[in-house]
Amino acid sequence: MSPVETEALFFVGFGFLVGILFGFFGLGGSFFVTPALLVLGHPAEAAVGSGLVFVFGTSLAAAVTHRSAGHIDYKLGGLLVLGMAVGIEAGRRILFWLVGRGLADTVISIAYVVLLAVVGVIILRRVRNERLVDSIEQRAPPVFEQYAFSRFPPLVELRSTVQVSVWLVLVVAIAIGTLSGFLGVGGGFLMVPSLVYGMGISKSIAVGTDIFQIAGSSAFGSVRYLQQGAVHFSVVLPLLGGSVFGSYVGSRLTDVVDESALMSYFAVMLLLDSVAVASKTISHTYDIRILHDLSLTLLFGTALGVATLIVYRGGRTAYRDSVG
């Protein structure tokens, strides 16, 4: 097998793992692909552009599955797509401004180190707090409810019997969209917590609607990066080949496996991936080979570990149901 064929097969397998994570958590997508491409030496703008194209293709398959399961709030999804498109364009312009000054690779890598670590810590703390409130049979109120801005008219009524301000939804979408256009992520790692913990939307509706908006907003971002020639299809196509089936598997398992029981594992994975990107940055700066190998091991090993755990839990639950 030639090196090209070996690399393509590797990306097919990696795409399958990422697809499972993306379909199950509504998170993951290019959150793994973009750092992986950075670690493998792709330029920042190509890693970001390829990440957006990848998450567009993956989100299409996952959105179809969530649509059939009734997990999408189209009213909310339309508002999110609108705000995300505005933010993505702003983020793209910032990135290419940095590219012109030779700062893109360093800034993007540092941003990923910080972002992965912060989101990982936030999810861990939230999981711990939820376990505490569950033990006294109480639920924490939505975070945005404490701000008057969340009731600023016009209000929109969502499927989870929640009313929120249209302006709140747009502001959240534009802010996350800017990060999406700048870092090449779908934005689910911030959007899903914002919908669930910030607005009080049910987890299944939040995941399905988020994947729907990612399909729309990442399509816009993909076109804009394609116009700049910043997409590596030799990587994107095999990744998509594996992720289509993986996202189907992950989406189906959301109704079988209790995702809250696995969120702590996902958070730890994000923290380890933060270490991986930091190792990559240091290894490329000082030419330390062992740190480069460590970054690859952490990135791909964590994806394999958590995806395997999801499938194992799903298979065990299905087996018990069939026996019962």
C-alpha angles and dihedrals in degrees: 000000000000122000090250092054091046091052091048091050090049092053091048089057093044090048090054091054094047090047091058091051092045095049094044103042100022081234133089109056111122087354083090100026098056095049089045091054090047090052090049091055104258116149115262095247092050092047091051095044093045090048092055093048090049094050090047092057093043094047092054092061093043093046092056090053094047090047091057089049091052094242099133128096101198095190092056092039093056092053091048093051091052094050094041092053091056091048095046092056091051091049093048092054091050092051095051090047087058091045089057089056096044094245102106100096095049096042094046092049093049090046090054093048091054097039097048091048095046095047091046092053092045092052092047092051092046092050090050092048092048090054090052095050091043088057090061093038095246132121126215112247118245110281096229093055091080091064122079089217089072089068097044109128141285095058124195124208113223132203094257089066088258127136119204137164116268087222092056091053092048094047092051091047095048092048093049091041091058090056089046093054092043100045102026095241128138090231096232093125088066101026098056094051089045092054096041103036099022101044103018098243118156116262097242093050091045093053095045094046092045092053089048092053091045089057091054101039096041089052088060092046092047092055092050093051092043088057087058093048090241100136126096105206092182086072101031098054098055090043090054091046090062098035097057092069093036094055090050090054093046094047092052092049093058088080093045106042127052100241093195089067090058100041092091090057090050090051092051088049090055091051091051091048088053087057089048094056091045090052090050092051093049093044093052092046097048100022095241105163097193091060090051090053090047092053092052092047093050096046098048097030095055092049090051093047099050095040090051090050092052093050091045092052091047093049092048092050092048091049093051091048092051092049092046 
